[in-house]
Amino acid sequence: MPDERTMTFIDIILAIILPPLGVFLKFGLEVEFWICLVLTLFGWLPGIIYAVYAITK
């Protein structure tokens, strides 16, 4: 069974590739996902920045 650090690393890699996916796997359909989705629609970089922030906070 992977530990929490491994899962966080995988979530961050997914957040870089597709930001809403990484946030969705961590939080589900919570507010964080929708914020990340909107930011990603405005631009890929803002989505990545928010996704990494949300996952690591």
N, CA, C, O and CB atoms as a CASP TS submission, in Angstrom:
PFRMAT TS
TARGET T0000
AUTHOR 0000-0000-0000
METHOD Language model
MODEL 1
PARENT N/A
ATOM      1  N   MET     1       0.848  -1.175   0.000  1.00  0.00           N
ATOM      2  CA  MET     1       0.000   0.000   0.000  1.00  0.00           C
ATOM      3  C   MET     1       0.898   1.244   0.000  1.00  0.00           C
ATOM      4  O   MET     1       1.777   1.365   0.853  1.00  0.00           O
ATOM      5  CB  MET     1      -0.967  -0.005   1.230  1.00  0.00           C
ATOM      6  N   PRO     2       0.687   2.176  -0.951  1.00  0.00           N
ATOM      7  CA  PRO     2       1.521   3.376  -1.001  1.00  0.00           C
ATOM      8  C   PRO     2       1.238   4.300   0.178  1.00  0.00           C
ATOM      9  O   PRO     2       0.106   4.414   0.650  1.00  0.00           O
ATOM     10  CB  PRO     2       1.296   4.124  -2.313  1.00  0.00           C
ATOM     11  N   ASP     3       2.291   4.949   0.634  1.00  0.00           N
ATOM     12  CA  ASP     3       2.100   5.884   1.752  1.00  0.00           C
ATOM     13  C   ASP     3       1.597   7.227   1.227  1.00  0.00           C
ATOM     14  O   ASP     3       1.445   7.418   0.021  1.00  0.00           O
ATOM     15  CB  ASP     3       3.424   6.076   2.545  1.00  0.00           C
ATOM     16  N   GLU     4       1.342   8.144   2.144  1.00  0.00           N
ATOM     17  CA  GLU     4       0.735   9.419   1.771  1.00  0.00           C
ATOM     18  C   GLU     4       1.667  10.286   0.923  1.00  0.00           C
ATOM     19  O   GLU     4       1.201  11.016   0.048  1.00  0.00           O
ATOM     20  CB  GLU     4       0.329  10.178   3.017  1.00  0.00           C
ATOM     21  N   ARG     5       2.977  10.215   1.171  1.00  0.00           N
ATOM     22  CA  ARG     5       3.918  11.004   0.364  1.00  0.00           C
ATOM     23  C   ARG     5       3.913  10.545  -1.081  1.00  0.00           C
ATOM     24  O   ARG     5       4.000  11.367  -1.993  1.00  0.00           O
ATOM     25  CB  ARG     5       5.334  10.906   0.937  1.00  0.00           C
ATOM     26  N   THR     6       3.810   9.234  -1.304  1.00  0.00           N
ATOM     27  CA  THR     6       3.776   8.717  -2.670  1.00  0.00           C
ATOM     28  C   THR     6       2.503   9.176  -3.370  1.00  0.00           C
ATOM     29  O   THR     6       2.541   9.574  -4.534  1.00  0.00           O
ATOM     30  CB  THR     6       3.867   7.176  -2.674  1.00  0.00           C
ATOM     31  N   MET     7       1.391   9.123  -2.671  1.00  0.00           N
ATOM     32  CA  MET     7       0.132   9.557  -3.275  1.00  0.00           C
ATOM     33  C   MET     7       0.162  11.059  -3.571  1.00  0.00           C
ATOM     34  O   MET     7      -0.370  11.487  -4.596  1.00  0.00           O
ATOM     35  CB  MET     7      -1.053   9.218  -2.348  1.00  0.00           C
ATOM     36  N   THR     8       0.766  11.861  -2.706  1.00  0.00           N
ATOM     37  CA  THR     8       0.880  13.294  -2.958  1.00  0.00           C
ATOM     38  C   THR     8       1.751  13.543  -4.176  1.00  0.00           C
ATOM     39  O   THR     8       1.441  14.418  -4.983  1.00  0.00           O
ATOM     40  CB  THR     8       1.452  14.021  -1.733  1.00  0.00           C
ATOM     41  N   PHE     9       2.830  12.795  -4.324  1.00  0.00           N
ATOM     42  CA  PHE     9       3.704  12.926  -5.487  1.00  0.00           C
ATOM     43  C   PHE     9       2.941  12.599  -6.770  1.00  0.00           C
ATOM     44  O   PHE     9       3.054  13.320  -7.761  1.00  0.00           O
ATOM     45  CB  PHE     9       4.933  12.008  -5.346  1.00  0.00           C
ATOM     46  N   ILE    10       2.176  11.530  -6.754  1.00  0.00           N
ATOM     47  CA  ILE    10       1.389  11.147  -7.922  1.00  0.00           C
ATOM     48  C   ILE    10       0.335  12.206  -8.222  1.00  0.00           C
ATOM     49  O   ILE    10       0.105  12.533  -9.387  1.00  0.00           O
ATOM     50  CB  ILE    10       0.724   9.776  -7.701  1.00  0.00           C
ATOM     51  N   ASP    11      -0.307  12.746  -7.192  1.00  0.00           N
ATOM     52  CA  ASP    11      -1.296  13.811  -7.393  1.00  0.00           C
ATOM     53  C   ASP    11      -0.654  15.048  -8.015  1.00  0.00           C
ATOM     54  O   ASP    11      -1.258  15.688  -8.875  1.00  0.00           O
ATOM     55  CB  ASP    11      -1.964  14.181  -6.061  1.00  0.00           C
ATOM     56  N   ILE    12       0.559  15.391  -7.591  1.00  0.00           N
ATOM     57  CA  ILE    12       1.246  16.563  -8.143  1.00  0.00           C
ATOM     58  C   ILE    12       1.613  16.332  -9.603  1.00  0.00           C
ATOM     59  O   ILE    12       1.472  17.237 -10.425  1.00  0.00           O
ATOM     60  CB  ILE    12       2.509  16.888  -7.323  1.00  0.00           C
ATOM     61  N   ILE    13       2.082  15.136  -9.936  1.00  0.00           N
ATOM     62  CA  ILE    13       2.398  14.829 -11.335  1.00  0.00           C
ATOM     63  C   ILE    13       1.132  14.939 -12.186  1.00  0.00           C
ATOM     64  O   ILE    13       1.170  15.519 -13.271  1.00  0.00           O
ATOM     65  CB  ILE    13       3.022  13.406 -11.464  1.00  0.00           C
ATOM     66  N   LEU    14       0.021  14.395 -11.714  1.00  0.00           N
ATOM     67  CA  LEU    14      -1.240  14.512 -12.447  1.00  0.00           C
ATOM     68  C   LEU    14      -1.693  15.967 -12.541  1.00  0.00           C
ATOM     69  O   LEU    14      -2.271  16.373 -13.549  1.00  0.00           O
ATOM     70  CB  LEU    14      -2.326  13.667 -11.776  1.00  0.00           C
ATOM     71  N   ALA    15      -1.437  16.746 -11.503  1.00  0.00           N
ATOM     72  CA  ALA    15      -1.814  18.163 -11.509  1.00  0.00           C
ATOM     73  C   ALA    15      -1.014  18.948 -12.535  1.00  0.00           C
ATOM     74  O   ALA    15      -1.510  19.937 -13.077  1.00  0.00           O
ATOM     75  CB  ALA    15      -1.618  18.773 -10.125  1.00  0.00           C
ATOM     76  N   ILE    16       0.197  18.532 -12.808  1.00  0.00           N
ATOM     77  CA  ILE    16       1.003  19.209 -13.826  1.00  0.00           C
ATOM     78  C   ILE    16       0.512  18.826 -15.222  1.00  0.00           C
ATOM     79  O   ILE    16       0.452  19.672 -16.115  1.00  0.00           O
ATOM     80  CB  ILE    16       2.506  18.854 -13.663  1.00  0.00           C
ATOM     81  N   ILE    17       0.165  17.569 -15.408  1.00  0.00           N
ATOM     82  CA  ILE    17      -0.303  17.114 -16.718  1.00  0.00           C
ATOM     83  C   ILE    17      -1.707  17.633 -17.006  1.00  0.00           C
ATOM     84  O   ILE    17      -1.953  18.213 -18.063  1.00  0.00           O
ATOM     85  CB  ILE    17      -0.283  15.582 -16.793  1.00  0.00           C
ATOM     86  N   LEU    18      -2.621  17.425 -16.071  1.00  0.00           N
ATOM     87  CA  LEU    18      -4.012  17.863 -16.219  1.00  0.00           C
ATOM     88  C   LEU    18      -4.493  18.337 -14.846  1.00  0.00           C
ATOM     89  O   LEU    18      -4.960  17.533 -14.039  1.00  0.00           O
ATOM     90  CB  LEU    18      -4.933  16.701 -16.784  1.00  0.00           C
ATOM     91  N   PRO    19      -4.380  19.639 -14.582  1.00  0.00           N
ATOM     92  CA  PRO    19      -4.638  20.164 -13.231  1.00  0.00           C
ATOM     93  C   PRO    19      -5.959  19.744 -12.583  1.00  0.00           C
ATOM     94  O   PRO    19      -5.939  19.336 -11.422  1.00  0.00           O
ATOM     95  CB  PRO    19      -4.600  21.632 -13.282  1.00  0.00           C
ATOM     96  N   PRO    20      -7.097  19.820 -13.261  1.00  0.00           N
ATOM     97  CA  PRO    20      -8.343  19.434 -12.574  1.00  0.00           C
ATOM     98  C   PRO    20      -8.373  17.966 -12.160  1.00  0.00           C
ATOM     99  O   PRO    20      -9.003  17.622 -11.160  1.00  0.00           O
ATOM    100  CB  PRO    20      -9.528  19.721 -13.467  1.00  0.00           C
ATOM    101  N   LEU    21      -7.708  17.105 -12.908  1.00  0.00           N
ATOM    102  CA  LEU    21      -7.692  15.684 -12.555  1.00  0.00           C
ATOM    103  C   LEU    21      -6.984  15.458 -11.227  1.00  0.00           C
ATOM    104  O   LEU    21      -7.479  14.709 -10.385  1.00  0.00           O
ATOM    105  CB  LEU    21      -7.012  14.866 -13.656  1.00  0.00           C
ATOM    106  N   GLY    22      -5.842  16.087 -11.028  1.00  0.00           N
ATOM    107  CA  GLY    22      -5.117  15.937  -9.764  1.00  0.00           C
ATOM    108  C   GLY    22      -5.926  16.427  -8.579  1.00  0.00           C
ATOM    109  O   GLY    22      -5.930  15.801  -7.519  1.00  0.00           O
ATOM    110  N   VAL    23      -6.611  17.548  -8.756  1.00  0.00           N
ATOM    111  CA  VAL    23      -7.432  18.098  -7.672  1.00  0.00           C
ATOM    112  C   VAL    23      -8.661  17.216  -7.443  1.00  0.00           C
ATOM    113  O   VAL    23      -9.066  16.999  -6.301  1.00  0.00           O
ATOM    114  CB  VAL    23      -7.863  19.555  -7.995  1.00  0.00           C
ATOM    115  N   PHE    24      -9.251  16.712  -8.520  1.00  0.00           N
ATOM    116  CA  PHE    24     -10.416  15.840  -8.380  1.00  0.00           C
ATOM    117  C   PHE    24     -10.074  14.573  -7.604  1.00  0.00           C
ATOM    118  O   PHE    24     -10.854  14.142  -6.756  1.00  0.00           O
ATOM    119  CB  PHE    24     -10.972  15.474  -9.755  1.00  0.00           C
ATOM    120  N   LEU    25      -8.929  13.975  -7.879  1.00  0.00           N
ATOM    121  CA  LEU    25      -8.546  12.755  -7.178  1.00  0.00           C
ATOM    122  C   LEU    25      -8.297  13.009  -5.693  1.00  0.00           C
ATOM    123  O   LEU    25      -8.479  12.114  -4.868  1.00  0.00           O
ATOM    124  CB  LEU    25      -7.304  12.155  -7.817  1.00  0.00           C
ATOM    125  N   LYS    26      -7.883  14.220  -5.359  1.00  0.00           N
ATOM    126  CA  LYS    26      -7.623  14.552  -3.955  1.00  0.00           C
ATOM    127  C   LYS    26      -8.892  14.973  -3.209  1.00  0.00           C
ATOM    128  O   LYS    26      -9.088  14.583  -2.058  1.00  0.00           O
ATOM    129  CB  LYS    26      -6.587  15.665  -3.869  1.00  0.00           C
ATOM    130  N   PHE    27      -9.765  15.773  -3.860  1.00  0.00           N
ATOM    131  CA  PHE    27     -10.903  16.372  -3.172  1.00  0.00           C
ATOM    132  C   PHE    27     -12.268  15.920  -3.683  1.00  0.00           C
ATOM    133  O   PHE    27     -13.267  16.097  -2.987  1.00  0.00           O
ATOM    134  CB  PHE    27     -10.814  17.842  -3.281  1.00  0.00           C
ATOM    135  N   GLY    28     -12.333  15.348  -4.867  1.00  0.00           N
ATOM    136  CA  GLY    28     -13.628  15.023  -5.459  1.00  0.00           C
ATOM    137  C   GLY    28     -14.243  16.274  -6.066  1.00  0.00           C
ATOM    138  O   GLY    28     -13.523  17.182  -6.481  1.00  0.00           O
ATOM    139  N   LEU    29     -15.557  16.326  -6.119  1.00  0.00           N
ATOM    140  CA  LEU    29     -16.241  17.473  -6.724  1.00  0.00           C
ATOM    141  C   LEU    29     -16.501  18.578  -5.696  1.00  0.00           C
ATOM    142  O   LEU    29     -17.621  19.075  -5.570  1.00  0.00           O
ATOM    143  CB  LEU    29     -17.564  17.025  -7.357  1.00  0.00           C
ATOM    144  N   GLU    30     -15.476  18.943  -4.986  1.00  0.00           N
ATOM    145  CA  GLU    30     -15.562  20.031  -4.007  1.00  0.00           C
ATOM    146  C   GLU    30     -15.245  21.360  -4.694  1.00  0.00           C
ATOM    147  O   GLU    30     -14.984  21.400  -5.896  1.00  0.00           O
ATOM    148  CB  GLU    30     -14.588  19.785  -2.811  1.00  0.00           C
ATOM    149  N   VAL    31     -15.271  22.425  -3.931  1.00  0.00           N
ATOM    150  CA  VAL    31     -15.008  23.773  -4.449  1.00  0.00           C
ATOM    151  C   VAL    31     -13.621  23.858  -5.081  1.00  0.00           C
ATOM    152  O   VAL    31     -13.445  24.549  -6.085  1.00  0.00           O
ATOM    153  CB  VAL    31     -15.138  24.814  -3.326  1.00  0.00           C
ATOM    154  N   GLU    32     -12.640  23.171  -4.514  1.00  0.00           N
ATOM    155  CA  GLU    32     -11.281  23.215  -5.044  1.00  0.00           C
ATOM    156  C   GLU    32     -11.234  22.746  -6.493  1.00  0.00           C
ATOM    157  O   GLU    32     -10.515  23.319  -7.311  1.00  0.00           O
ATOM    158  CB  GLU    32     -10.351  22.360  -4.188  1.00  0.00           C
ATOM    159  N   PHE    33     -11.997  21.708  -6.811  1.00  0.00           N
ATOM    160  CA  PHE    33     -12.024  21.194  -8.180  1.00  0.00           C
ATOM    161  C   PHE    33     -12.566  22.243  -9.140  1.00  0.00           C
ATOM    162  O   PHE    33     -11.990  22.469 -10.204  1.00  0.00           O
ATOM    163  CB  PHE    33     -12.870  19.918  -8.259  1.00  0.00           C
ATOM    164  N   TRP    34     -13.673  22.884  -8.770  1.00  0.00           N
ATOM    165  CA  TRP    34     -14.300  23.853  -9.669  1.00  0.00           C
ATOM    166  C   TRP    34     -13.422  25.093  -9.853  1.00  0.00           C
ATOM    167  O   TRP    34     -13.360  25.650 -10.949  1.00  0.00           O
ATOM    168  CB  TRP    34     -15.676  24.259  -9.133  1.00  0.00           C
ATOM    169  N   ILE    35     -12.749  25.525  -8.792  1.00  0.00           N
ATOM    170  CA  ILE    35     -11.819  26.654  -8.922  1.00  0.00           C
ATOM    171  C   ILE    35     -10.691  26.277  -9.877  1.00  0.00           C
ATOM    172  O   ILE    35     -10.314  27.067 -10.743  1.00  0.00           O
ATOM    173  CB  ILE    35     -11.244  27.068  -7.533  1.00  0.00           C
ATOM    174  N   CYS    36     -10.160  25.084  -9.718  1.00  0.00           N
ATOM    175  CA  CYS    36      -9.073  24.633 -10.581  1.00  0.00           C
ATOM    176  C   CYS    36      -9.533  24.518 -12.034  1.00  0.00           C
ATOM    177  O   CYS    36      -8.791  24.867 -12.952  1.00  0.00           O
ATOM    178  CB  CYS    36      -8.531  23.288 -10.092  1.00  0.00           C
ATOM    179  N   LEU    37     -10.737  24.036 -12.238  1.00  0.00           N
ATOM    180  CA  LEU    37     -11.270  23.903 -13.593  1.00  0.00           C
ATOM    181  C   LEU    37     -11.399  25.264 -14.271  1.00  0.00           C
ATOM    182  O   LEU    37     -11.011  25.422 -15.429  1.00  0.00           O
ATOM    183  CB  LEU    37     -12.631  23.200 -13.562  1.00  0.00           C
ATOM    184  N   VAL    38     -11.941  26.240 -13.557  1.00  0.00           N
ATOM    185  CA  VAL    38     -12.092  27.585 -14.127  1.00  0.00           C
ATOM    186  C   VAL    38     -10.726  28.200 -14.414  1.00  0.00           C
ATOM    187  O   VAL    38     -10.527  28.792 -15.475  1.00  0.00           O
ATOM    188  CB  VAL    38     -12.896  28.494 -13.171  1.00  0.00           C
ATOM    189  N   LEU    39      -9.789  28.068 -13.487  1.00  0.00           N
ATOM    190  CA  LEU    39      -8.451  28.615 -13.718  1.00  0.00           C
ATOM    191  C   LEU    39      -7.762  27.933 -14.893  1.00  0.00           C
ATOM    192  O   LEU    39      -7.037  28.582 -15.647  1.00  0.00           O
ATOM    193  CB  LEU    39      -7.597  28.472 -12.462  1.00  0.00           C
ATOM    194  N   THR    40      -7.981  26.630 -15.057  1.00  0.00           N
ATOM    195  CA  THR    40      -7.391  25.916 -16.179  1.00  0.00           C
ATOM    196  C   THR    40      -8.019  26.373 -17.492  1.00  0.00           C
ATOM    197  O   THR    40      -7.333  26.439 -18.511  1.00  0.00           O
ATOM    198  CB  THR    40      -7.561  24.401 -16.003  1.00  0.00           C
ATOM    199  N   LEU    41      -9.293  26.684 -17.483  1.00  0.00           N
ATOM    200  CA  LEU    41      -9.932  27.209 -18.693  1.00  0.00           C
ATOM    201  C   LEU    41      -9.371  28.577 -19.070  1.00  0.00           C
ATOM    202  O   LEU    41      -9.293  28.910 -20.253  1.00  0.00           O
ATOM    203  CB  LEU    41     -11.448  27.303 -18.495  1.00  0.00           C
ATOM    204  N   PHE    42      -8.980  29.369 -18.078  1.00  0.00           N
ATOM    205  CA  PHE    42      -8.354  30.665 -18.351  1.00  0.00           C
ATOM    206  C   PHE    42      -6.920  30.507 -18.831  1.00  0.00           C
ATOM    207  O   PHE    42      -6.413  31.352 -19.569  1.00  0.00           O
ATOM    208  CB  PHE    42      -8.386  31.538 -17.106  1.00  0.00           C
ATOM    209  N   GLY    43      -6.276  29.444 -18.422  1.00  0.00           N
ATOM    210  CA  GLY    43      -4.900  29.194 -18.836  1.00  0.00           C
ATOM    211  C   GLY    43      -4.348  28.000 -18.093  1.00  0.00           C
ATOM    212  O   GLY    43      -4.682  27.757 -16.934  1.00  0.00           O
ATOM    213  N   TRP    44      -3.508  27.269 -18.772  1.00  0.00           N
ATOM    214  CA  TRP    44      -2.964  26.036 -18.199  1.00  0.00           C
ATOM    215  C   TRP    44      -2.089  26.339 -16.974  1.00  0.00           C
ATOM    216  O   TRP    44      -2.164  25.627 -15.973  1.00  0.00           O
ATOM    217  CB  TRP    44      -2.147  25.267 -19.261  1.00  0.00           C
ATOM    218  N   LEU    45      -1.271  27.377 -17.045  1.00  0.00           N
ATOM    219  CA  LEU    45      -0.362  27.704 -15.945  1.00  0.00           C
ATOM    220  C   LEU    45      -1.096  28.101 -14.657  1.00  0.00           C
ATOM    221  O   LEU    45      -0.727  27.608 -13.591  1.00  0.00           O
ATOM    222  CB  LEU    45       0.559  28.829 -16.367  1.00  0.00           C
ATOM    223  N   PRO    46      -2.108  28.960 -14.702  1.00  0.00           N
ATOM    224  CA  PRO    46      -2.839  29.246 -13.454  1.00  0.00           C
ATOM    225  C   PRO    46      -3.478  27.993 -12.857  1.00  0.00           C
ATOM    226  O   PRO    46      -3.532  27.846 -11.636  1.00  0.00           O
ATOM    227  CB  PRO    46      -3.919  30.298 -13.709  1.00  0.00           C
ATOM    228  N   GLY    47      -3.958  27.098 -13.703  1.00  0.00           N
ATOM    229  CA  GLY    47      -4.530  25.846 -13.220  1.00  0.00           C
ATOM    230  C   GLY    47      -3.500  24.993 -12.509  1.00  0.00           C
ATOM    231  O   GLY    47      -3.787  24.411 -11.463  1.00  0.00           O
ATOM    232  N   ILE    48      -2.301  24.914 -13.067  1.00  0.00           N
ATOM    233  CA  ILE    48      -1.221  24.135 -12.444  1.00  0.00           C
ATOM    234  C   ILE    48      -0.831  24.738 -11.104  1.00  0.00           C
ATOM    235  O   ILE    48      -0.689  24.022 -10.113  1.00  0.00           O
ATOM    236  CB  ILE    48       0.009  24.068 -13.371  1.00  0.00           C
ATOM    237  N   ILE    49      -0.662  26.035 -11.074  1.00  0.00           N
ATOM    238  CA  ILE    49      -0.242  26.705  -9.838  1.00  0.00           C
ATOM    239  C   ILE    49      -1.271  26.457  -8.724  1.00  0.00           C
ATOM    240  O   ILE    49      -0.905  26.117  -7.599  1.00  0.00           O
ATOM    241  CB  ILE    49      -0.061  28.233 -10.080  1.00  0.00           C
ATOM    242  N   TYR    50      -2.545  26.630  -9.046  1.00  0.00           N
ATOM    243  CA  TYR    50      -3.574  26.411  -8.030  1.00  0.00           C
ATOM    244  C   TYR    50      -3.662  24.948  -7.626  1.00  0.00           C
ATOM    245  O   TYR    50      -3.827  24.637  -6.447  1.00  0.00           O
ATOM    246  CB  TYR    50      -4.925  26.887  -8.537  1.00  0.00           C
ATOM    247  N   ALA    51      -3.554  24.049  -8.598  1.00  0.00           N
ATOM    248  CA  ALA    51      -3.651  22.617  -8.292  1.00  0.00           C
ATOM    249  C   ALA    51      -2.536  22.172  -7.353  1.00  0.00           C
ATOM    250  O   ALA    51      -2.783  21.454  -6.384  1.00  0.00           O
ATOM    251  CB  ALA    51      -3.605  21.793  -9.582  1.00  0.00           C
ATOM    252  N   VAL    52      -1.319  22.596  -7.640  1.00  0.00           N
ATOM    253  CA  VAL    52      -0.201  22.219  -6.760  1.00  0.00           C
ATOM    254  C   VAL    52      -0.381  22.832  -5.380  1.00  0.00           C
ATOM    255  O   VAL    52      -0.105  22.184  -4.371  1.00  0.00           O
ATOM    256  CB  VAL    52       1.150  22.663  -7.367  1.00  0.00           C
ATOM    257  N   TYR    53      -0.841  24.078  -5.329  1.00  0.00           N
ATOM    258  CA  TYR    53      -1.108  24.725  -4.047  1.00  0.00           C
ATOM    259  C   TYR    53      -2.180  23.957  -3.262  1.00  0.00           C
ATOM    260  O   TYR    53      -2.001  23.665  -2.079  1.00  0.00           O
ATOM    261  CB  TYR    53      -1.548  26.187  -4.267  1.00  0.00           C
ATOM    262  N   ALA    54      -3.292  23.636  -3.928  1.00  0.00           N
ATOM    263  CA  ALA    54      -4.405  22.961  -3.248  1.00  0.00           C
ATOM    264  C   ALA    54      -3.994  21.578  -2.753  1.00  0.00           C
ATOM    265  O   ALA    54      -4.406  21.161  -1.671  1.00  0.00           O
ATOM    266  CB  ALA    54      -5.612  22.842  -4.189  1.00  0.00           C
ATOM    267  N   ILE    55      -3.197  20.874  -3.524  1.00  0.00           N
ATOM    268  CA  ILE    55      -2.803  19.520  -3.134  1.00  0.00           C
ATOM    269  C   ILE    55      -1.807  19.534  -1.972  1.00  0.00           C
ATOM    270  O   ILE    55      -1.856  18.661  -1.106  1.00  0.00           O
ATOM    271  CB  ILE    55      -2.197  18.783  -4.331  1.00  0.00           C
ATOM    272  N   THR    56      -0.916  20.508  -1.948  1.00  0.00           N
ATOM    273  CA  THR    56       0.130  20.524  -0.924  1.00  0.00           C
ATOM    274  C   THR    56      -0.246  21.287   0.343  1.00  0.00           C
ATOM    275  O   THR    56       0.470  21.193   1.340  1.00  0.00           O
ATOM    276  CB  THR    56       1.370  21.117  -1.496  1.00  0.00           C
ATOM    277  N   LYS    57      -1.344  22.038   0.334  1.00  0.00           N
ATOM    278  CA  LYS    57      -1.691  22.815   1.534  1.00  0.00           C
ATOM    279  C   LYS    57      -2.167  21.947   2.658  1.00  0.00           C
ATOM    280  O   LYS    57      -2.495  22.452   3.731  1.00  0.00           O
ATOM    281  CB  LYS    57      -2.745  23.833   1.218  1.00  0.00           C
TER
END
